[in-house]
Amino acid sequence: RDIGDLLYIGVDEISRRRGHIYHTQVYDLVEKRLLWSEEGRTKVTLREFFVSIGPEQCRRIRAICCDMWAPYIDTIKEMLPKVHLVFDKFHIVQHLGKAVDTVRKEEAARLKAESPELLKKTRYIWLKNPVNLTENQRLRLSDLEKLNLKVNRAYLLKEAFRTFWDHTSPLAARMHLDQWFWWATHSRLQPMREFAWMIRRHQDHILNYFKVPIDNGAVEGLNNKAKVISHRAYGYRSAETFTLALLHGMGKLPEPPLTHRFV
């Protein structure tokens, strides 16, 4: 297969079977195809991909999008030190949602004795974007916002962070992030403080999104397709067979000419 010139690639992992058995998936974000799949999610695993395509092809890659998994980060920096490394914004939003939900759980446990019903069935009210709330959820949120709840402060921080992705310049985005970091670290909400410090540690790679606006949205869709391929065969026992099935289903492999035509 001639993979052509690779400009933007996405890296992620999927679970092949129970027992924490993972495959590292490398996708072409332009052509929306699977480039490479291998069992494991270590530095060695991802390094094999870069070795397989060769140094000339590696030099053509402009940007790589991945989550904040340390082995992937270390390998990309080692093999492609000049490439733009962009952390996937959907994974970042997922981490933020977990922080907000942790605040909700802690406050629900604290209020369990005096108001056990106050925060019951409110998880998605705090996690959804306001435009996606149902009418009943909007009314419930309006009532809860009148109370001095910690989870409401976490919700306001989440909404303030959401507008971060709307910026068009790296400088404006950095200023927004600095201001939001101050709010979060002074919120007296430990889960939000931990998220803020995680963002600060990886700030440069997050801000690369405003230089090269790529994300792993297509990767998530392709990962779902990989799960369908796996379920179709009720799973695969060997990594090699699983990889071949994925490449045939998502690799856009060259097809041989047909001996006759179907009308």
MARDO-195029 format. One record per residue (C-alpha): x, y, z; residue in three letters. Coordinates in steps of 0.05 Angstrom, whole numbers, plus 5000, padded with zeros to 4 digits. Example, Ala and Ser with C-alpha at 12.3 -4.5 7.8 and 13.67 -1.06 7.14 Angstrom:
# residues 2
5246:4910:5156:ala $
5273:4979:5143:ser $
***
This chain:
# residues 263
5000:5000:5000:arg $
5025:5069:4982:asp $
5006:5113:5041:ile $
5026:5177:5004:gly $
5047:5240:5042:asp $
5024:5241:5115:leu $
5009:5310:5142:leu $
4966:5300:5204:tyr $
4959:5236:5243:ile $
4919:5216:5305:gly $
4942:5166:5357:val $
4896:5130:5405:asp $
4886:5062:5436:glu $
4828:5013:5437:ile $
4814:4952:5479:ser $
4817:4886:5441:arg $
4793:4841:5497:arg $
4784:4840:5573:arg $
4845:4841:5618:gly $
4873:4908:5596:his $
4896:4883:5528:ile $
4902:4945:5484:tyr $
4920:4961:5412:his $
4954:5026:5392:thr $
4918:5056:5332:gln $
4950:5106:5284:val $
4902:5142:5236:tyr $
4911:5188:5177:asp $
4867:5248:5197:leu $
4863:5274:5125:val $
4842:5210:5090:glu $
4804:5183:5152:lys $
4838:5114:5147:arg $
4876:5067:5192:leu $
4951:5069:5180:leu $
4976:5020:5232:trp $
4953:4977:5290:ser $
4994:4938:5340:glu $
4982:4905:5407:glu $
5006:4946:5467:gly $
5008:5020:5485:arg $
5080:5029:5506:thr $
5137:5071:5479:lys $
5163:5011:5440:val $
5095:5000:5408:thr $
5088:5069:5378:leu $
5162:5073:5360:arg $
5151:5013:5314:glu $
5103:5054:5272:phe $
5152:5110:5261:phe $
5207:5061:5244:val $
5161:5026:5195:ser $
5146:5089:5154:ile $
5218:5112:5153:gly $
5253:5178:5169:pro $
5234:5211:5103:glu $
5160:5201:5116:gln $
5168:5222:5188:cys $
5197:5289:5167:arg $
5134:5304:5125:arg $
5087:5298:5184:ile $
5066:5368:5207:arg $
5024:5351:5269:ala $
5003:5293:5313:ile $
4941:5292:5357:cys $
4937:5246:5417:cys $
4914:5244:5490:asp $
4959:5257:5549:met $
4985:5185:5554:trp $
5058:5193:5575:ala $
5089:5136:5534:pro $
5059:5165:5470:tyr $
5083:5235:5487:ile $
5154:5212:5502:asp $
5158:5171:5437:thr $
5132:5228:5393:ile $
5182:5277:5424:lys $
5238:5227:5414:glu $
5222:5208:5342:met $
5194:5274:5316:leu $
5222:5329:5359:pro $
5200:5385:5311:lys $
5128:5363:5299:val $
5069:5401:5329:his $
5041:5356:5384:leu $
4968:5374:5396:val $
4929:5345:5455:phe $
4859:5323:5436:asp $
4808:5373:5461:lys $
4755:5320:5470:phe $
4799:5283:5520:his $
4812:5348:5557:ile $
4737:5363:5561:val $
4728:5291:5586:gln $
4778:5304:5643:his $
4742:5369:5660:leu $
4675:5332:5663:gly $
4704:5281:5711:lys $
4729:5337:5756:ala $
4660:5369:5758:val $
4627:5302:5772:asp $
4675:5288:5829:thr $
4655:5354:5861:val $
4582:5333:5854:arg $
4594:5265:5885:lys $
4632:5295:5944:glu $
4578:5347:5957:glu $
4522:5295:5950:ala $
4557:5252:6003:ala $
4564:5313:6049:arg $
4490:5332:6041:leu $
4464:5260:6045:lys $
4441:5266:6118:ala $
4404:5333:6113:glu $
4382:5336:6039:ser $
4389:5268:6007:pro $
4345:5287:5947:glu $
4378:5354:5931:leu $
4429:5329:5880:leu $
4396:5264:5861:lys $
4394:5252:5786:lys $
4431:5317:5770:thr $
4495:5288:5740:arg $
4479:5305:5668:tyr $
4451:5373:5686:ile $
4522:5395:5706:trp $
4557:5359:5649:leu $
4514:5379:5590:lys $
4523:5443:5550:asn $
4466:5492:5568:pro $
4437:5489:5497:val $
4428:5413:5503:asn $
4389:5414:5568:leu $
4316:5393:5566:thr $
4263:5440:5593:glu $
4258:5402:5658:asn $
4334:5402:5666:gln $
4336:5477:5654:arg $
4284:5489:5708:leu $
4321:5443:5757:arg $
4387:5478:5742:leu $
4354:5546:5753:ser $
4331:5525:5822:asp $
4398:5495:5841:leu $
4436:5557:5819:glu $
4401:5597:5873:lys $
4435:5555:5926:leu $
4507:5564:5948:asn $
4531:5496:5921:leu $
4602:5476:5907:lys $
4581:5438:5846:val $
4550:5501:5818:asn $
4618:5536:5824:arg $
4650:5477:5788:ala $
4596:5482:5734:tyr $
4611:5556:5723:leu $
4685:5540:5717:leu $
4668:5487:5666:lys $
4627:5536:5625:glu $
4682:5589:5629:ala $
4732:5538:5603:phe $
4687:5517:5545:arg $
4694:5585:5511:thr $
4770:5574:5510:phe $
4763:5535:5445:trp $
4728:5593:5410:asp $
4791:5635:5406:his $
4825:5645:5339:thr $
4894:5667:5362:ser $
4944:5631:5407:pro $
4957:5695:5447:leu $
4883:5706:5464:ala $
4876:5632:5481:ala $
4937:5636:5528:arg $
4909:5697:5563:met $
4842:5662:5572:his $
4877:5600:5600:leu $
4918:5642:5649:asp $
4856:5676:5675:gln $
4818:5611:5681:trp $
4877:5578:5717:phe $
4874:5632:5770:trp $
4799:5623:5780:trp $
4805:5547:5785:ala $
4864:5547:5833:thr $
4828:5596:5879:his $
4761:5561:5876:ser $
4775:5518:5938:arg $
4751:5458:5897:leu $
4805:5405:5899:gln $
4783:5366:5836:pro $
4782:5431:5796:met $
4850:5452:5824:arg $
4880:5385:5802:glu $
4851:5392:5732:phe $
4878:5463:5728:ala $
4948:5441:5747:trp $
4944:5384:5696:met $
4927:5436:5642:ile $
4984:5480:5665:arg $
5034:5423:5659:arg $
5013:5409:5587:his $
4995:5481:5568:gln $
5042:5488:5508:asp $
5015:5426:5473:his $
4943:5446:5487:ile $
4956:5515:5457:leu $
4985:5482:5395:asn $
4911:5470:5376:tyr $
4908:5544:5357:phe $
4967:5536:5310:lys $
4944:5470:5279:val $
4869:5461:5294:pro $
4863:5385:5292:ile $
4829:5338:5340:asp $
4814:5264:5346:asn $
4739:5270:5332:gly $
4748:5227:5270:ala $
4791:5179:5310:val $
4734:5166:5359:glu $
4688:5149:5301:gly $
4740:5102:5271:leu $
4750:5069:5339:asn $
4676:5056:5342:asn $
4680:5024:5274:lys $
4738:4980:5299:ala $
4693:4957:5356:lys $
4639:4938:5305:val $
4690:4898:5266:ile $
4710:4862:5329:ser $
4638:4848:5351:his $
4622:4822:5281:arg $
4670:4764:5292:ala $
4654:4758:5367:tyr $
4725:4781:5381:gly $
4794:4758:5358:tyr $
4841:4713:5396:arg $
4906:4737:5364:ser $
4931:4807:5354:ala $
4953:4792:5282:glu $
4884:4770:5260:thr $
4852:4830:5294:phe $
4901:4878:5259:thr $
4887:4846:5191:leu $
4812:4852:5201:ala $
4819:4926:5220:leu $
4863:4941:5160:leu $
4815:4908:5112:his $
4757:4946:5142:gly $
4788:5015:5153:met $
4855:5017:5118:gly $
4831:5035:5048:lys $
4875:4981:5019:leu $
4884:4976:4943:pro $
4833:4930:4912:glu $
4848:4883:4854:pro $
4810:4893:4788:pro $
4748:4850:4781:leu $
4745:4796:4728:thr $
4674:4817:4707:his $
4627:4874:4721:arg $
4561:4874:4758:phe $
4505:4914:4727:val $
***
